């Protein structure tokens, strides 16, 4: 199972930019794999919509989208690894 960051990994555009700048190579890899999007973004309605629009536009299907609300990602990854070994 893969855990992928959204900003500057899956999408290179600025947070408030209307258009997406996808990492096409990574998008293509994810189409054939199970993965999570793990982002430090806050879980706001705007951020939820933004990431869901990206997922729909580029036809990828994360198992889950996880917002850490600016917390460290390590504890989230540890919980994920226990649940998806």
Beta strands, then each sheet from edge to edge (+ up, - down):
strand 1: 2-4
strand 2: 35-39
strand 3: 64-67
sheet 1: 1+ 2+ 3+
end
